[in-house]
């Protein structure tokens, strides 16, 4: 999902919680907005943690060299 998805969930949740005053029978848009905002915060925290972990990763290249003394090197 990433950072952009987390921000999108936060925005959608805030709009549902604070910006919409319509009523739908059987659906509480305020609670759905709070759930979306909670999921957005969780997505942001996980995305930042995974990105921080990715930047601390190091790579090491190992080149193995096998010299066969019985075969003369080619020029």
PDB file of N, CA, C and O in Angstrom, chain B, residues numbered from 101:
ATOM      1  N   UNK B 101       0.843  -1.173   0.000  1.00  0.00           N
ATOM      2  CA  UNK B 101       0.000   0.000   0.000  1.00  0.00           C
ATOM      3  C   UNK B 101       0.888   1.236   0.000  1.00  0.00           C
ATOM      4  O   UNK B 101       0.717   2.103  -0.857  1.00  0.00           O
ATOM      5  N   UNK B 102       1.799   1.342   0.900  1.00  0.00           N
ATOM      6  CA  UNK B 102       2.749   2.434   0.884  1.00  0.00           C
ATOM      7  C   UNK B 102       2.261   3.703   1.563  1.00  0.00           C
ATOM      8  O   UNK B 102       1.173   3.765   2.136  1.00  0.00           O
ATOM      9  N   UNK B 103       3.109   4.699   1.470  1.00  0.00           N
ATOM     10  CA  UNK B 103       2.830   5.968   2.130  1.00  0.00           C
ATOM     11  C   UNK B 103       1.646   6.677   1.477  1.00  0.00           C
ATOM     12  O   UNK B 103       0.818   7.265   2.172  1.00  0.00           O
ATOM     13  N   UNK B 104       1.560   6.627   0.156  1.00  0.00           N
ATOM     14  CA  UNK B 104       0.459   7.285  -0.540  1.00  0.00           C
ATOM     15  C   UNK B 104      -0.896   6.685  -0.195  1.00  0.00           C
ATOM     16  O   UNK B 104      -1.879   7.410  -0.036  1.00  0.00           O
ATOM     17  N   UNK B 105      -0.947   5.367  -0.080  1.00  0.00           N
ATOM     18  CA  UNK B 105      -2.197   4.711   0.297  1.00  0.00           C
ATOM     19  C   UNK B 105      -2.618   5.047   1.715  1.00  0.00           C
ATOM     20  O   UNK B 105      -3.805   5.218   1.992  1.00  0.00           O
ATOM     21  N   UNK B 106      -1.642   5.143   2.617  1.00  0.00           N
ATOM     22  CA  UNK B 106      -1.949   5.523   3.993  1.00  0.00           C
ATOM     23  C   UNK B 106      -2.499   6.940   4.085  1.00  0.00           C
ATOM     24  O   UNK B 106      -3.445   7.205   4.827  1.00  0.00           O
ATOM     25  N   UNK B 107      -1.895   7.844   3.323  1.00  0.00           N
ATOM     26  CA  UNK B 107      -2.385   9.226   3.319  1.00  0.00           C
ATOM     27  C   UNK B 107      -3.783   9.293   2.711  1.00  0.00           C
ATOM     28  O   UNK B 107      -4.637  10.040   3.188  1.00  0.00           O
ATOM     29  N   UNK B 108      -4.015   8.509   1.658  1.00  0.00           N
ATOM     30  CA  UNK B 108      -5.334   8.492   1.030  1.00  0.00           C
ATOM     31  C   UNK B 108      -6.397   7.976   2.010  1.00  0.00           C
ATOM     32  O   UNK B 108      -7.492   8.533   2.082  1.00  0.00           O
ATOM     33  N   UNK B 109      -6.082   6.927   2.757  1.00  0.00           N
ATOM     34  CA  UNK B 109      -7.031   6.419   3.744  1.00  0.00           C
ATOM     35  C   UNK B 109      -7.306   7.451   4.834  1.00  0.00           C
ATOM     36  O   UNK B 109      -8.442   7.596   5.285  1.00  0.00           O
ATOM     37  N   UNK B 110      -6.269   8.163   5.252  1.00  0.00           N
ATOM     38  CA  UNK B 110      -6.469   9.215   6.254  1.00  0.00           C
ATOM     39  C   UNK B 110      -7.409  10.305   5.732  1.00  0.00           C
ATOM     40  O   UNK B 110      -8.310  10.749   6.443  1.00  0.00           O
ATOM     41  N   UNK B 111      -7.192  10.725   4.503  1.00  0.00           N
ATOM     42  CA  UNK B 111      -8.019  11.786   3.933  1.00  0.00           C
ATOM     43  C   UNK B 111      -9.459  11.320   3.762  1.00  0.00           C
ATOM     44  O   UNK B 111     -10.394  12.037   4.121  1.00  0.00           O
ATOM     45  N   UNK B 112      -9.639  10.126   3.214  1.00  0.00           N
ATOM     46  CA  UNK B 112     -10.993   9.594   3.027  1.00  0.00           C
ATOM     47  C   UNK B 112     -11.699   9.433   4.368  1.00  0.00           C
ATOM     48  O   UNK B 112     -12.880   9.754   4.498  1.00  0.00           O
ATOM     49  N   UNK B 113     -10.970   8.933   5.365  1.00  0.00           N
ATOM     50  CA  UNK B 113     -11.563   8.774   6.690  1.00  0.00           C
ATOM     51  C   UNK B 113     -11.947  10.102   7.316  1.00  0.00           C
ATOM     52  O   UNK B 113     -12.996  10.210   7.950  1.00  0.00           O
ATOM     53  N   UNK B 114     -11.104  11.116   7.143  1.00  0.00           N
ATOM     54  CA  UNK B 114     -11.429  12.430   7.694  1.00  0.00           C
ATOM     55  C   UNK B 114     -12.641  13.038   7.001  1.00  0.00           C
ATOM     56  O   UNK B 114     -13.473  13.676   7.645  1.00  0.00           O
ATOM     57  N   UNK B 115     -12.742  12.843   5.698  1.00  0.00           N
ATOM     58  CA  UNK B 115     -13.913  13.354   4.972  1.00  0.00           C
ATOM     59  C   UNK B 115     -15.173  12.653   5.456  1.00  0.00           C
ATOM     60  O   UNK B 115     -16.197  13.297   5.686  1.00  0.00           O
ATOM     61  N   UNK B 116     -15.100  11.331   5.611  1.00  0.00           N
ATOM     62  CA  UNK B 116     -16.277  10.596   6.077  1.00  0.00           C
ATOM     63  C   UNK B 116     -16.655  10.975   7.506  1.00  0.00           C
ATOM     64  O   UNK B 116     -17.838  11.072   7.832  1.00  0.00           O
ATOM     65  N   UNK B 117     -15.658  11.188   8.353  1.00  0.00           N
ATOM     66  CA  UNK B 117     -15.941  11.477   9.767  1.00  0.00           C
ATOM     67  C   UNK B 117     -16.425  12.904   9.991  1.00  0.00           C
ATOM     68  O   UNK B 117     -17.391  13.124  10.721  1.00  0.00           O
ATOM     69  N   UNK B 118     -15.767  13.865   9.374  1.00  0.00           N
ATOM     70  CA  UNK B 118     -16.016  15.259   9.718  1.00  0.00           C
ATOM     71  C   UNK B 118     -16.710  16.061   8.627  1.00  0.00           C
ATOM     72  O   UNK B 118     -17.269  17.121   8.909  1.00  0.00           O
ATOM     73  N   UNK B 119     -16.687  15.579   7.386  1.00  0.00           N
ATOM     74  CA  UNK B 119     -17.171  16.399   6.296  1.00  0.00           C
ATOM     75  C   UNK B 119     -18.542  16.049   5.755  1.00  0.00           C
ATOM     76  O   UNK B 119     -19.148  16.848   5.041  1.00  0.00           O
ATOM     77  N   UNK B 120     -19.037  14.875   6.080  1.00  0.00           N
ATOM     78  CA  UNK B 120     -20.313  14.445   5.520  1.00  0.00           C
ATOM     79  C   UNK B 120     -21.369  14.448   6.620  1.00  0.00           C
ATOM     80  O   UNK B 120     -21.185  13.837   7.673  1.00  0.00           O
ATOM     81  N   UNK B 121     -22.473  15.140   6.363  1.00  0.00           N
ATOM     82  CA  UNK B 121     -23.546  15.186   7.357  1.00  0.00           C
ATOM     83  C   UNK B 121     -24.778  14.403   6.907  1.00  0.00           C
ATOM     84  O   UNK B 121     -25.791  14.397   7.606  1.00  0.00           O
ATOM     85  N   UNK B 122     -24.705  13.738   5.742  1.00  0.00           N
ATOM     86  CA  UNK B 122     -25.832  12.941   5.269  1.00  0.00           C
ATOM     87  C   UNK B 122     -26.001  11.700   6.130  1.00  0.00           C
ATOM     88  O   UNK B 122     -25.054  11.238   6.768  1.00  0.00           O
ATOM     89  N   UNK B 123     -27.185  11.180   6.141  1.00  0.00           N
ATOM     90  CA  UNK B 123     -27.491   9.973   6.908  1.00  0.00           C
ATOM     91  C   UNK B 123     -27.870   8.862   5.942  1.00  0.00           C
ATOM     92  O   UNK B 123     -28.657   9.069   5.019  1.00  0.00           O
ATOM     93  N   UNK B 124     -27.309   7.698   6.159  1.00  0.00           N
ATOM     94  CA  UNK B 124     -27.687   6.503   5.423  1.00  0.00           C
ATOM     95  C   UNK B 124     -28.205   5.513   6.458  1.00  0.00           C
ATOM     96  O   UNK B 124     -27.536   5.236   7.453  1.00  0.00           O
ATOM     97  N   UNK B 125     -29.389   4.988   6.220  1.00  0.00           N
ATOM     98  CA  UNK B 125     -30.006   4.104   7.206  1.00  0.00           C
ATOM     99  C   UNK B 125     -29.186   2.816   7.345  1.00  0.00           C
ATOM    100  O   UNK B 125     -28.918   2.127   6.361  1.00  0.00           O
ATOM    101  N   UNK B 126     -28.803   2.514   8.561  1.00  0.00           N
ATOM    102  CA  UNK B 126     -28.045   1.303   8.854  1.00  0.00           C
ATOM    103  C   UNK B 126     -26.545   1.442   8.699  1.00  0.00           C
ATOM    104  O   UNK B 126     -25.813   0.486   8.954  1.00  0.00           O
ATOM    105  N   UNK B 127     -26.062   2.615   8.285  1.00  0.00           N
ATOM    106  CA  UNK B 127     -24.629   2.829   8.093  1.00  0.00           C
ATOM    107  C   UNK B 127     -24.216   4.074   8.853  1.00  0.00           C
ATOM    108  O   UNK B 127     -24.787   5.148   8.661  1.00  0.00           O
ATOM    109  N   UNK B 128     -23.230   3.929   9.710  1.00  0.00           N
ATOM    110  CA  UNK B 128     -22.703   5.069  10.461  1.00  0.00           C
ATOM    111  C   UNK B 128     -21.413   5.529   9.779  1.00  0.00           C
ATOM    112  O   UNK B 128     -20.360   4.915   9.954  1.00  0.00           O
ATOM    113  N   UNK B 129     -21.501   6.603   9.009  1.00  0.00           N
ATOM    114  CA  UNK B 129     -20.353   7.080   8.243  1.00  0.00           C
ATOM    115  C   UNK B 129     -19.236   7.597   9.137  1.00  0.00           C
ATOM    116  O   UNK B 129     -18.069   7.558   8.746  1.00  0.00           O
ATOM    117  N   UNK B 130     -19.567   8.074  10.317  1.00  0.00           N
ATOM    118  CA  UNK B 130     -18.535   8.562  11.239  1.00  0.00           C
ATOM    119  C   UNK B 130     -17.640   7.420  11.693  1.00  0.00           C
ATOM    120  O   UNK B 130     -16.418   7.567  11.732  1.00  0.00           O
ATOM    121  N   UNK B 131     -18.231   6.292  12.033  1.00  0.00           N
ATOM    122  CA  UNK B 131     -17.442   5.134  12.475  1.00  0.00           C
ATOM    123  C   UNK B 131     -16.613   4.586  11.324  1.00  0.00           C
ATOM    124  O   UNK B 131     -15.457   4.211  11.517  1.00  0.00           O
ATOM    125  N   UNK B 132     -17.187   4.538  10.138  1.00  0.00           N
ATOM    126  CA  UNK B 132     -16.421   4.082   8.971  1.00  0.00           C
ATOM    127  C   UNK B 132     -15.241   5.017   8.716  1.00  0.00           C
ATOM    128  O   UNK B 132     -14.157   4.560   8.355  1.00  0.00           O
ATOM    129  N   UNK B 133     -15.442   6.305   8.899  1.00  0.00           N
ATOM    130  CA  UNK B 133     -14.347   7.260   8.746  1.00  0.00           C
ATOM    131  C   UNK B 133     -13.246   7.052   9.763  1.00  0.00           C
ATOM    132  O   UNK B 133     -12.063   7.115   9.427  1.00  0.00           O
ATOM    133  N   UNK B 134     -13.631   6.802  11.012  1.00  0.00           N
ATOM    134  CA  UNK B 134     -12.614   6.530  12.036  1.00  0.00           C
ATOM    135  C   UNK B 134     -11.848   5.245  11.734  1.00  0.00           C
ATOM    136  O   UNK B 134     -10.641   5.175  11.967  1.00  0.00           O
ATOM    137  N   UNK B 135     -12.534   4.236  11.222  1.00  0.00           N
ATOM    138  CA  UNK B 135     -11.858   2.986  10.862  1.00  0.00           C
ATOM    139  C   UNK B 135     -10.875   3.231   9.725  1.00  0.00           C
ATOM    140  O   UNK B 135      -9.758   2.715   9.751  1.00  0.00           O
ATOM    141  N   UNK B 136     -11.278   4.008   8.733  1.00  0.00           N
ATOM    142  CA  UNK B 136     -10.370   4.333   7.626  1.00  0.00           C
ATOM    143  C   UNK B 136      -9.159   5.131   8.109  1.00  0.00           C
ATOM    144  O   UNK B 136      -8.040   4.895   7.654  1.00  0.00           O
ATOM    145  N   UNK B 137      -9.375   6.063   9.018  1.00  0.00           N
ATOM    146  CA  UNK B 137      -8.245   6.839   9.543  1.00  0.00           C
ATOM    147  C   UNK B 137      -7.298   5.954  10.345  1.00  0.00           C
ATOM    148  O   UNK B 137      -6.081   6.122  10.264  1.00  0.00           O
ATOM    149  N   UNK B 138      -7.833   5.021  11.113  1.00  0.00           N
ATOM    150  CA  UNK B 138      -6.979   4.091  11.856  1.00  0.00           C
ATOM    151  C   UNK B 138      -6.169   3.208  10.924  1.00  0.00           C
ATOM    152  O   UNK B 138      -4.986   2.966  11.164  1.00  0.00           O
ATOM    153  N   UNK B 139      -6.810   2.720   9.851  1.00  0.00           N
ATOM    154  CA  UNK B 139      -6.084   1.913   8.868  1.00  0.00           C
ATOM    155  C   UNK B 139      -5.026   2.742   8.157  1.00  0.00           C
ATOM    156  O   UNK B 139      -3.957   2.228   7.829  1.00  0.00           O
ATOM    157  N   UNK B 140      -5.307   4.021   7.913  1.00  0.00           N
ATOM    158  CA  UNK B 140      -4.329   4.897   7.274  1.00  0.00           C
ATOM    159  C   UNK B 140      -3.114   5.139   8.151  1.00  0.00           C
ATOM    160  O   UNK B 140      -1.981   5.143   7.668  1.00  0.00           O
ATOM    161  N   UNK B 141      -3.351   5.339   9.438  1.00  0.00           N
ATOM    162  CA  UNK B 141      -2.229   5.530  10.368  1.00  0.00           C
ATOM    163  C   UNK B 141      -1.383   4.266  10.430  1.00  0.00           C
ATOM    164  O   UNK B 141      -0.154   4.338  10.404  1.00  0.00           O
ATOM    165  N   UNK B 142      -2.031   3.114  10.510  1.00  0.00           N
ATOM    166  CA  UNK B 142      -1.300   1.848  10.549  1.00  0.00           C
ATOM    167  C   UNK B 142      -0.504   1.641   9.262  1.00  0.00           C
ATOM    168  O   UNK B 142       0.642   1.194   9.314  1.00  0.00           O
ATOM    169  N   UNK B 143      -1.089   1.956   8.119  1.00  0.00           N
ATOM    170  CA  UNK B 143      -0.389   1.818   6.845  1.00  0.00           C
ATOM    171  C   UNK B 143       0.814   2.758   6.775  1.00  0.00           C
ATOM    172  O   UNK B 143       1.869   2.372   6.271  1.00  0.00           O
ATOM    173  N   UNK B 144       0.668   3.981   7.273  1.00  0.00           N
ATOM    174  CA  UNK B 144       1.802   4.921   7.283  1.00  0.00           C
ATOM    175  C   UNK B 144       2.934   4.419   8.173  1.00  0.00           C
ATOM    176  O   UNK B 144       4.102   4.482   7.788  1.00  0.00           O
ATOM    177  N   UNK B 145       2.595   3.926   9.350  1.00  0.00           N
ATOM    178  CA  UNK B 145       3.627   3.436  10.268  1.00  0.00           C
ATOM    179  C   UNK B 145       4.364   2.256   9.657  1.00  0.00           C
ATOM    180  O   UNK B 145       5.592   2.195   9.713  1.00  0.00           O
ATOM    181  N   UNK B 146       3.627   1.317   9.076  1.00  0.00           N
ATOM    182  CA  UNK B 146       4.269   0.156   8.460  1.00  0.00           C
ATOM    183  C   UNK B 146       5.115   0.551   7.254  1.00  0.00           C
ATOM    184  O   UNK B 146       6.209   0.018   7.072  1.00  0.00           O
ATOM    185  N   UNK B 147       4.635   1.463   6.438  1.00  0.00           N
ATOM    186  CA  UNK B 147       5.396   1.889   5.263  1.00  0.00           C
ATOM    187  C   UNK B 147       6.688   2.583   5.670  1.00  0.00           C
ATOM    188  O   UNK B 147       7.736   2.349   5.069  1.00  0.00           O
ATOM    189  N   UNK B 148       6.619   3.426   6.676  1.00  0.00           N
ATOM    190  CA  UNK B 148       7.833   4.118   7.131  1.00  0.00           C
ATOM    191  C   UNK B 148       8.814   3.127   7.747  1.00  0.00           C
ATOM    192  O   UNK B 148      10.022   3.242   7.539  1.00  0.00           O
ATOM    193  N   UNK B 149       8.305   2.149   8.508  1.00  0.00           N
ATOM    194  CA  UNK B 149       9.187   1.149   9.119  1.00  0.00           C
ATOM    195  C   UNK B 149       9.862   0.292   8.053  1.00  0.00           C
ATOM    196  O   UNK B 149      11.056   0.010   8.153  1.00  0.00           O
ATOM    197  N   UNK B 150       9.112  -0.126   7.035  1.00  0.00           N
ATOM    198  CA  UNK B 150       9.704  -0.944   5.980  1.00  0.00           C
ATOM    199  C   UNK B 150      10.697  -0.146   5.149  1.00  0.00           C
ATOM    200  O   UNK B 150      11.722  -0.686   4.734  1.00  0.00           O
ATOM    201  N   UNK B 151      10.417   1.121   4.898  1.00  0.00           N
ATOM    202  CA  UNK B 151      11.369   1.953   4.151  1.00  0.00           C
ATOM    203  C   UNK B 151      12.641   2.188   4.946  1.00  0.00           C
ATOM    204  O   UNK B 151      13.731   2.211   4.375  1.00  0.00           O
ATOM    205  N   UNK B 152      12.519   2.360   6.244  1.00  0.00           N
ATOM    206  CA  UNK B 152      13.715   2.553   7.074  1.00  0.00           C
ATOM    207  C   UNK B 152      14.545   1.277   7.107  1.00  0.00           C
ATOM    208  O   UNK B 152      15.775   1.331   7.098  1.00  0.00           O
ATOM    209  N   UNK B 153      13.880   0.141   7.145  1.00  0.00           N
ATOM    210  CA  UNK B 153      14.592  -1.125   7.147  1.00  0.00           C
ATOM    211  C   UNK B 153      15.295  -1.346   5.810  1.00  0.00           C
ATOM    212  O   UNK B 153      16.401  -1.886   5.770  1.00  0.00           O
ATOM    213  N   UNK B 154      14.663  -0.936   4.730  1.00  0.00           N
ATOM    214  CA  UNK B 154      15.244  -1.118   3.401  1.00  0.00           C
ATOM    215  C   UNK B 154      16.489  -0.261   3.217  1.00  0.00           C
ATOM    216  O   UNK B 154      17.428  -0.686   2.543  1.00  0.00           O
ATOM    217  N   UNK B 155      16.520   0.932   3.798  1.00  0.00           N
ATOM    218  CA  UNK B 155      17.684   1.799   3.621  1.00  0.00           C
ATOM    219  C   UNK B 155      18.874   1.327   4.439  1.00  0.00           C
ATOM    220  O   UNK B 155      20.009   1.688   4.126  1.00  0.00           O
ATOM    221  N   UNK B 156      18.649   0.534   5.472  1.00  0.00           N
ATOM    222  CA  UNK B 156      19.750   0.030   6.289  1.00  0.00           C
ATOM    223  C   UNK B 156      20.327  -1.269   5.751  1.00  0.00           C
ATOM    224  O   UNK B 156      21.274  -1.799   6.333  1.00  0.00           O
ATOM    225  N   UNK B 157      19.796  -1.794   4.674  1.00  0.00           N
ATOM    226  CA  UNK B 157      20.265  -3.043   4.100  1.00  0.00           C
ATOM    227  C   UNK B 157      21.518  -2.780   3.281  1.00  0.00           C
ATOM    228  O   UNK B 157      21.566  -1.843   2.484  1.00  0.00           O
ATOM    229  N   UNK B 158      22.528  -3.612   3.483  1.00  0.00           N
ATOM    230  CA  UNK B 158      23.754  -3.501   2.696  1.00  0.00           C
ATOM    231  C   UNK B 158      23.898  -4.744   1.839  1.00  0.00           C
ATOM    232  O   UNK B 158      23.405  -5.819   2.181  1.00  0.00           O
ATOM    233  N   UNK B 159      24.574  -4.577   0.734  1.00  0.00           N
ATOM    234  CA  UNK B 159      24.799  -5.678  -0.182  1.00  0.00           C
ATOM    235  C   UNK B 159      26.297  -5.853  -0.370  1.00  0.00           C
ATOM    236  O   UNK B 159      27.051  -4.885  -0.468  1.00  0.00           O
ATOM    237  N   UNK B 160      26.703  -7.105  -0.418  1.00  0.00           N
ATOM    238  CA  UNK B 160      28.106  -7.404  -0.624  1.00  0.00           C
ATOM    239  C   UNK B 160      28.215  -8.405  -1.763  1.00  0.00           C
ATOM    240  O   UNK B 160      27.549  -9.440  -1.755  1.00  0.00           O
ATOM    241  N   UNK B 161      29.039  -8.101  -2.723  1.00  0.00           N
ATOM    242  CA  UNK B 161      29.220  -8.980  -3.872  1.00  0.00           C
ATOM    243  C   UNK B 161      30.477  -9.806  -3.659  1.00  0.00           C
ATOM    244  O   UNK B 161      31.544  -9.265  -3.369  1.00  0.00           O
ATOM    245  N   UNK B 162      30.348 -11.109  -3.802  1.00  0.00           N
ATOM    246  CA  UNK B 162      31.478 -12.015  -3.653  1.00  0.00           C
ATOM    247  C   UNK B 162      31.752 -12.641  -5.012  1.00  0.00           C
ATOM    248  O   UNK B 162      30.866 -13.228  -5.633  1.00  0.00           O
ATOM    249  N   UNK B 163      32.983 -12.505  -5.457  1.00  0.00           N
ATOM    250  CA  UNK B 163      33.388 -13.086  -6.733  1.00  0.00           C
ATOM    251  C   UNK B 163      34.344 -14.220  -6.420  1.00  0.00           C
ATOM    252  O   UNK B 163      35.393 -14.019  -5.807  1.00  0.00           O
ATOM    253  N   UNK B 164      33.969 -15.405  -6.845  1.00  0.00           N
ATOM    254  CA  UNK B 164      34.841 -16.561  -6.625  1.00  0.00           C
ATOM    255  C   UNK B 164      35.699 -16.769  -7.861  1.00  0.00           C
ATOM    256  O   UNK B 164      35.227 -16.700  -8.996  1.00  0.00           O
ATOM    257  N   UNK B 165      36.961 -17.024  -7.607  1.00  0.00           N
ATOM    258  CA  UNK B 165      37.878 -17.247  -8.712  1.00  0.00           C
ATOM    259  C   UNK B 165      38.468 -18.630  -8.537  1.00  0.00           C
ATOM    260  O   UNK B 165      39.041 -18.949  -7.496  1.00  0.00           O
ATOM    261  N   UNK B 166      38.323 -19.438  -9.554  1.00  0.00           N
ATOM    262  CA  UNK B 166      38.843 -20.799  -9.519  1.00  0.00           C
ATOM    263  C   UNK B 166      39.954 -20.914 -10.554  1.00  0.00           C
ATOM    264  O   UNK B 166      39.702 -20.937 -11.758  1.00  0.00           O
ATOM    265  N   UNK B 167      41.188 -20.986 -10.063  1.00  0.00           N
ATOM    266  CA  UNK B 167      42.331 -21.155 -10.967  1.00  0.00           C
ATOM    267  C   UNK B 167      42.695 -22.637 -11.013  1.00  0.00           C
ATOM    268  O   UNK B 167      42.869 -23.287  -9.982  1.00  0.00           O
ATOM    269  N   UNK B 168      42.803 -23.150 -12.234  1.00  0.00           N
ATOM    270  CA  UNK B 168      43.200 -24.545 -12.416  1.00  0.00           C
ATOM    271  C   UNK B 168      44.643 -24.537 -12.889  1.00  0.00           C
ATOM    272  O   UNK B 168      44.914 -24.103 -14.008  1.00  0.00           O
ATOM    273  N   UNK B 169      45.570 -25.001 -12.075  1.00  0.00           N
ATOM    274  CA  UNK B 169      46.973 -24.923 -12.458  1.00  0.00           C
ATOM    275  C   UNK B 169      47.330 -25.838 -13.621  1.00  0.00           C
ATOM    276  O   UNK B 169      48.390 -25.654 -14.219  1.00  0.00           O
ATOM    277  N   UNK B 170      46.502 -26.810 -13.967  1.00  0.00           N
ATOM    278  CA  UNK B 170      46.821 -27.754 -15.045  1.00  0.00           C
ATOM    279  C   UNK B 170      46.506 -27.156 -16.409  1.00  0.00           C
ATOM    280  O   UNK B 170      47.072 -27.593 -17.410  1.00  0.00           O
ATOM    281  N   UNK B 171      45.633 -26.185 -16.473  1.00  0.00           N
ATOM    282  CA  UNK B 171      45.258 -25.578 -17.749  1.00  0.00           C
ATOM    283  C   UNK B 171      46.012 -24.254 -17.889  1.00  0.00           C
ATOM    284  O   UNK B 171      45.898 -23.386 -17.024  1.00  0.00           O
ATOM    285  N   UNK B 172      46.780 -24.092 -18.967  1.00  0.00           N
ATOM    286  CA  UNK B 172      47.521 -22.829 -19.130  1.00  0.00           C
ATOM    287  C   UNK B 172      46.547 -21.684 -19.440  1.00  0.00           C
ATOM    288  O   UNK B 172      45.541 -21.890 -20.117  1.00  0.00           O
ATOM    289  N   UNK B 173      46.842 -20.507 -18.954  1.00  0.00           N
ATOM    290  CA  UNK B 173      45.952 -19.374 -19.234  1.00  0.00           C
ATOM    291  C   UNK B 173      46.006 -18.987 -20.706  1.00  0.00           C
ATOM    292  O   UNK B 173      47.050 -19.090 -21.350  1.00  0.00           O
ATOM    293  N   UNK B 174      44.887 -18.547 -21.221  1.00  0.00           N
ATOM    294  CA  UNK B 174      44.826 -18.106 -22.617  1.00  0.00           C
ATOM    295  C   UNK B 174      45.173 -16.628 -22.699  1.00  0.00           C
ATOM    296  O   UNK B 174      44.887 -15.851 -21.788  1.00  0.00           O
ATOM    297  N   UNK B 175      45.789 -16.265 -23.801  1.00  0.00           N
ATOM    298  CA  UNK B 175      46.204 -14.883 -23.977  1.00  0.00           C
ATOM    299  C   UNK B 175      45.344 -14.193 -24.966  1.00  0.00           C
ATOM    300  O   UNK B 175      45.548 -13.011 -25.244  1.00  0.00           O
TER     301      UNK B 175
END
